[in-house]
Amino acid sequence: MAFDTDSNPLIPPKPYLPSIPPTSSTLFSSISELSQQCQQPGPCQSKSRTCPSSPVLSRLVLSLSSSSTTETPAARHPSSYVLSHTSPPTFQSVPRPRRHDRDYDDHRNPLNQLTHPPSGKMCFGGGSSGAVDQEAVVKNREIEKTIKADQKRAAREVKLLLLGAGESGKSTVLKQMRLIYSQGFSKSEKEEWRAIIFNNILTAFRVILDAMEELEIPFADQFNSQFITLILVDHDLGPKDPLPVEYMRPFKGLWSDAGVQKAIEKGNEYALHDNLNYFFEDVDRLFARDYVPTDQDVLRSRLRTTGITETVFDLGNLTYRMFDVGGQRSERKKWIHCFENVNCLLFLVAISGYDQCLVEDKDGNQMQEALMLWESIANSQWFTRSALILFLNKMDLFKSKIKDNPITKHGFPDFVGDATDSKATSKYFLDKFRALNRNPQKEVYGHFTNATDTNLLKITMDSVQDMIIQRNLNQLVLAR
């Protein structure tokens, strides 16, 4: 059986073994070695972590103080204490040496040599020099200068994020900013849009032909059905190539067909893009060999946004960094990469889309999608300090269709009043968006716009500029 020696009274307790400090000769030998490592010129920095001698010396000095004691017989023979059970041994301090003895031993005491270096020799600890300090000061000033310049530039910059559902006109607004406040589009850039315009028309006719088959709408002139094969064939057009003339007759023949026009009237049911009417107002000019797209042609053309597009322009004393991201559902997962440090959120809504389906979902409604998206964005924690600007866009298309297509037929039965009045119905939609903002202290700045109208958009942006300046001034007053 094992016994617990600590609790068994039959077994004597473990002997008391006091630690015996090192002798003075050992300590002085160690200090002598360390003193040779510390003969650096300059003021002593022994407290610095870079000095290898500093922590070691501290321990040696403490040991030296403890070693200045005399040992009692009990200390030399600890077993006598255990056997007699007397009190723990005490240590009596050695009398302090006289003044003249200390002065006499100063030159031979390595501890005194280390703590009181000879004249002209002092420890730096880290070996730093005045030249290094001066270099650090210069570098620090350069860093401070750069930081101040960045802060000054940031104070003049406005990060403006364009958000909205697909087909709302975000990319068109971005083009307008370039036309109004930047250098616009060069001739070579406009020529590159020629192929995009051709593909817009070709794609539109393909969508129409699919809709005619689905809706069982026949051609008014069966002769035009022969053009289907050519329309369905892919045609690669280089950036400098003119529109292929072999497509001119098929385009004009299909456009003039009554069956095609009937399908176009139902374009809201299958997300037909709204730029086809514009280009067919003067389709002959598009096929001219020297045709160069105009600014309005570029604005009307459609190129789906994928990823993130940034446009920088100056407006007054401020520099705007405007970011455009794709509005389709598949592109929205990329939005969060632009959410940080947004000064203004510009949310676009195609007000003419109250009766239109989504490109990615024929059962969805563009206006209902925009309302749902706005509610989540306007109340997001990312934009608690951002100005909320709402553009109800495509007012020209809205006014032309509202007369024959009241909003009460398309999922908005709560409207009270004349459902064919463009002024009353547009205000109804603006109030509907504002009501979704759950923060009563946060104002929503609403504007009715037409992104293809350069003059109207310039006036609108001037109003936005005034709002931003006033908002910044109010924030400065509150900060004081």
N, C-alpha and C positions, 0 to 999 in steps of 0.2 A: 504494500500500500504506500502510495506517495504521500508525503507530508508537506504541508505548507509551512515553509521555514519562517515566513514573515509573521504568522499568527500562532505558531507552536511555542509555548513558553519554555519547553524543554530544550530548545535549540537557542543558543545565544544569538543576539542580533548581530547584523553585519557590522563590522568595525567602522568607526568614523575615521575617514581618511581625508584630512584637509589637503587642498591643493598646495603644493610647494612651489612658490614662484621661482622663476629663473633667477639666476645670480646676476649681480650687477655687471660682472665682466661680460657675460653673454649679451646683455642689453647694449652695453657700450660698444661691443664689437659690431652688433647689427646696425646701430646708429651711425657708426663710423663708415660702414659700407654705403648706407643711404646718403650720407652727407656728400659723398663724392659724386652722386647723381644730380645734385642740386646746386652746382656751381655755375648757374646761368646769370648773365648780367641783367640788371633791371630790377624793378620793384617786385617783391615777393608776392606770388599769387598762390600760395600753398593751399588755399581753400578751393582752388579750381579743380574740377574733376579730371582735367587733363594732366595734372601733376601726379606722377606715379608715386612720389614719396609721401604725399600728404596723408592719406588714410593709414598707411603703415606706421608713420611717425606717431600719429595720434595713439595708436594702440601700444606702441613701445613706451611712450611717455607715461601712459597709465600703468603699464606693467612696472616701470621704473619706480613709480610712486608706491606701488604695492610691495615692491621688493625691499623698501627701506624699513624693514621690521626685523625684530629678533625672534627666534624660534624658542618656544618653551620646551621643556623636556617632554611634555605630552605630545607636542607636535612631532618630535623626533621619534617618540615611541608611542604611536597611537594605540597600540594594544593595551597599554596601561590604563588608558581612559575607558576602554571597553570593559576591562575586568573590574575596575573600581567604580564604574558608573558615576564618575564625577562630572562636573559641568564642562562644556566644550572649552577648549583652550582659548586663551586670549592672547593677542599680539600687542606688544608695547612698541610704540614708535620710537625710532632712534632720535635723540635730541638734534634739533636743527643746527647745522654747522655755523660757526661764527663767520662774521662778515669778511674778515681778512682771509679765512680759509677758502671761502667761495671765490674771492677775487684771485687768489693765488692759483686755483685750479681752472680758471676760465679758459686759459690758452690750451689746456690739455683735455678739456671736456668736449667730446664730439657733439654732444647735444647742444652746448652753447655755441659751437662753431656753426651748427646747422641753423639754429633759430636766430642767431645774430651773425649773419655773414660778414666777411670783411668788407671794408669800404670799397665801393665801386663794383661789387659783385652781388647781384640780387637775382632771385628766382622768378622767372616769368611763368612757370608752370606749363603753358601751352606753346611757348616760343613765338608769340605774336609780336608784330613790329608796327611802328607808326605808319609805314608805307601801306601795310595791309589794311589798317584802320581807315586811312584816307581813301583807299580804293573802295572799301565797303560803303563809306559815306557817299561817294560819287554814284555808285550803283544804286543805292537806296533813293537818291534824289531822282535818278532816271526812272525808277519804278513808280515813284509818287507822281512824276510828271505824266507818265503814260496812263496811270489810273485816273488822274484828273481829266485828261483829254478824252478818255473813254466815257467818263461820267458826263462830260459836257455834250459829247455826241449822242449819248443815250437819252439825254434830256430833250433833244430835238427830234428824236426818232419816235414814230408811232407805228406799232405793230398792229396791222389791221388784217383780220382773218375773215375770208369769204367762206360762208357755209350756206348750205341749202340743198334741197333735193335735186335730183337730176332734171335737166331741161329748164332750170329756173333762170338761167342767164348769167351765171357767175363768170364764165370765161369771156362773155361779151363785155361785161363791166371791166374786166382786166384789160381787154384790148382798148377800150375807151380811155382808160387811164394812161395808156401808152400814147394814144393819139393826142390827148388833151395836154398832158403834162410832161411828156417825154418827146423824143424825136420821131415818133410814129414808126411806120414801116418803110424800109428801103424798097427800091424797085426789085431787087433780087429776092427779097423776102416776099413781096407780093406775087412774084412769078411762081414761087413755091406753093402758094395757095391755089393756084390754077388747078392742079391735080386734085386738091381737096374738094373744090367746088364740083368738079366732074364726078367724083365719087359720091358726093352728097346727092346729086341728081340721080345717078345710077342706082344708088341704094334706095332712094325714095320710090322709084318705079318698081323695084323688086318687092318692096313692102306692099305697094298698092296692088300689084298682080297677085300676091299671096292673099290679100284681103278680099279681092274680087272672087277668087276661088272659094274662100271660106264662106263669104256672104252670098255666094251664088249670084254675082252680078256679071252679066254677059257684056261683051263689047257691043257698042252701038254699030260699029263698022267692023265686020269680021276681017277685013283686010288688015287691020292693025294687029291682029293676033299673030301675024307672021313675025312681028318684031320681038316676040317673047324670047326666042332663042338667042338673039343678039344681046338682049338685056341681061340674060342670065349668065352670059360668058364674062369671065373676069378679063379686064383690060388694064394692063400696067401702063401708067402714064408717068414719064419722067418729070422732074421739077421744071425743066425748061421746055417741055414739049407742049404744043398747042392742043386744044381739044380735038379728038379725031372726028373728021367731018362725016364719016360714015354713020355716026350716031345722031347727026342733026335731024335727019328726016324721021327716024323712029321716035325721037324725043317729041318732036312737034306733032307727029301723028297721034301718039298716045295722049298727049296733053289735050288735044282737041276732041278726043273721043268722049261721048256723053256718058258711056259706062264708066270710064276712068274718073270723070268728074263726080259721078255719083259716089264712087268709092272714096274720093278725096273728101267729100262732105261728111263722111262717116269716119274721118281720120282720128277723131277723139277716142274711138273704140279700139284702135290698135296702135296708138302712140306714133302717128305720122308727124314727122318734123315739120315745123311751120315755115321753112324758108323756101319751099318749092314755088309758091306764088310769086315771091320776089324775083327769083331768077328767070321765070318764064314771062315776066313783063317785057323783057327784051332779050330773048334767047339767042337771036342772031349774032349779037355782039360777042357772045361767049365763044363762038366758033371762028371768029376772025383770027388770022394768023398772028397779028400783032397785038392780040388782046392781053392786057395786063389788068388784073383785078384792081378795082378801086378800094378806097378805105371802107366804103359801105358794103362792098362785096365781101371783104375780109370779116367785117362785123357779122354779116348774115350767114357766113359759112359755119359749119358745125364740125368740130373735131373733139371727140370725147376726151375728157381729161382723165388721165391716169397718173397716180403719184401726186406730187406737190409742185406747184409752179409759183415762183416768186417774181414780183415786179416791184422795182424801186423807183420812186418819183418824188420830186419836190413840189410842195404846195405851200406857198407863203414861206414862213420861216421854219416849217417842219418838213422832215423827210419821212415819207411813208414807205413801209415795207409791207406790201400786200401779198397775201398767200392765198392761192386758189387750190382747192383739193376736189377730187372727183365726188359727185353727189350721189351716184348710184349706190345701192346697198353694199355691193361688193367692195366699194372703195372707202367706206366709212370707217373701217378698222384702222385706216392710216391717219385719221383726223387727230388722234390724241398726240401725235408727234408734234403738232403745231399749237397745242393748247397752252403752253407755258408762257407767262409774261405777255399776254395779249392785252393791248390797250383798248382796242375797239373790236367788237364782233359785228360784222355786217352780214346779216342773214337775208338771203334772197328767196322770194316766193313768186312763182309764176301765177299771178292772179287769174290769168286766162285758163289755168289748168283745173278750174273747179269742176269741169265736165270731162276731163281727160284721164285715161288710165296711165299706169306707169310703164316705162319701157321694159322693166324687168318683171312686171306683174300686171297682166291685163285685168285682173279682178280688183286691183287697187285703184285708188283715186289720188291724183297729184295733190289736191288741196288737203285732203285728210292726212296724207303722208307728211305734208309740210307742217301741219298743226301738231302732229305727234312729235315730229323731230324738233320743232321749235320749243315745245314744252320741256323736253329733256335738256336741250342746250341752254335755254334761258335760265333755268333753275340749277344748272350745274355748279358745283363748288369751284370749278376752274375759272368761272367768269363772274365771281362775286364782286370783283373790283373793276370789271371791264364795262365800257359803255356799250349798250345794246342798241343797234341800229337796224331797222327793219325796212327793206325795200320790197314793196308790192309791185313787181315788175310786169312788163308786157301789157301795160294799160291800153295800148292801141288795139291789140287783139281782143282784149276783154270788152272794150266798148263796141266793137263790131259784132261780137257774137251774143252779147247779153240781151240784145233787142229781140232775138228770136229764140233764145235758149235760156229761160229764167233759172236762177240758181236753186229754186225750190224743187226742181225736178231732179236734182243731183245730190241729194243727201243733206240739204240744209233747210229743213222744214220749219225751223224756229225763227226764220226771218219774217219780220213784220213790215209790210209796206209793198211798194211796187217792185217786184222781183226782176223787172226788166230795166230799172233805172240804174245806170252805171254809177252815179254819184252815191246813191243810198246803199247800193250793194257793196261798193268798194269800202265805204265807211264801216259797214257791217263786218267785213272780213278783218279790217284793221282792229276794230274793237275786240273781235274774237281772239286775235293773237295777243293783244295786250292783256286780256283777262287771264291768260295762261301764265303770266308772270306772277309768281307767288310772293314776291318781295315788294310790298307797297312803297318802300323807300327808293326803289330802283326804277328810274324812268325808262320807257321804251320810246325811242325816237323813230317815228314812222314816216315814210315818204312813198308817194306814188310815182313810179318811174317807168321809163321806156328805154331800155339799155341801148337800143340802136339809134336813139336820138341824142346826138352828141351835145347839142346846146342844152337840152333839158337835163342831161346828166351832169353837165358842168355846173349848172345852177344848183343842182342837188348837192354836189360835192362841196361847193362853196358854203352851203348851209351846214353841211357836216363839219367842215373846217371851223366855222364859227362856234359850233357846239363843243368841239374838242378843246378849243382855246379857252372858252368860258369854263368848261369843266376843270381844266388844269388850274385856272386861276382860283376857282372855288376850293380845290384841294390844297393849294398853297395857303389860302386864308385859314382853312381849318387846321392846318399843320402848325400854325403859329400859336 
